[in-house]
Amino acid sequence: MKRINVVYVLILDESEEKILMVQNKNHDNWSMSGGAAKQP
C-alpha cells in the first residue's frame, strides 16, 4: 500500500469559542481542514 502523508489544521476563534470545520459532501460528515502533503 502506498503511503500518503496528510496534514490537518485546527483554526480556533477564541473570542467566539468556535472552530472551523469542513463539510465532506461525499460522506455527509464534518472534519478539520486538511489534505495531502507533498514530499520535499
C-alpha positions in Angstrom: 0.0 0.0 0.0 1.3 3.4 -0.9 1.9 5.8 2.0 0.2 9.2 1.7 1.2 11.9 4.3 -1.7 14.2 5.3 -1.9 17.3 7.5 -4.8 18.8 9.4 -5.1 22.2 11.0 -7.2 23.5 13.9 -8.4 27.1 13.3 -9.8 28.5 16.6 -11.7 31.7 17.2 -11.2 32.1 20.9 -13.4 35.2 21.2 -16.4 33.3 19.8 -15.3 29.8 21.1 -15.7 28.3 17.6 -13.5 26.2 15.3 -13.5 25.9 11.5 -14.8 22.6 10.2 -15.2 21.4 6.6 -18.4 19.5 5.4 -17.5 16.4 3.4 -20.3 16.1 0.9 -19.3 12.6 -0.3 -19.6 11.1 3.2 -22.1 13.6 4.8 -19.8 14.3 7.8 -17.6 17.1 9.1 -13.8 17.2 9.7 -10.9 19.6 10.3 -9.4 21.4 7.3 -6.5 19.4 5.8 -5.2 17.4 2.9 -2.3 15.5 1.3 1.2 16.9 2.0 3.8 17.0 -0.7 7.1 15.3 0.0 10.2 17.6 -0.1 
